Amino acid sequence: LTPILPFPHVATMAPSSEARSPALLAREQQETATLCCSSGWPWFWAVVLLSATADVICQLVLPGLATAYFNGGVDPCVGSDHTSPECKAAAAKVASVGSFFLLVGSILAFVFSPLVGMLCDRVGRKPVVVFSLLLGLVK
């Protein structure tokens, strides 16, 4: 009887790179380079950079705009008086609206994550990630 190994490929692997042929090492290096540097990666990282930039802008600019919006176009927090009751009330309103949208986004992520997983199985991960990052820029 032959013993059943849990990982049969481990028994056939060479213990170190010295035992492998130069042709095999060259093929492995080429496969690794192909996996890491395909033609779509620069576009992927460009979208990631744009998404991160949009997030930073939204987190720095949007609260000030929302504070002014909830106070009839006047930002009560402008200047040195950040402790005024009007500024505190406006900041609380912005925080509550932001928390509501965070809650809705979390619920939607919980509901749609399995669907996105099935879509990734069907078309691949990279197209879904790039599409979702582009869709996130629309926010």
Disulfide bonds with the S-S distance in Angstrom:
Cys77-Cys87 1.98
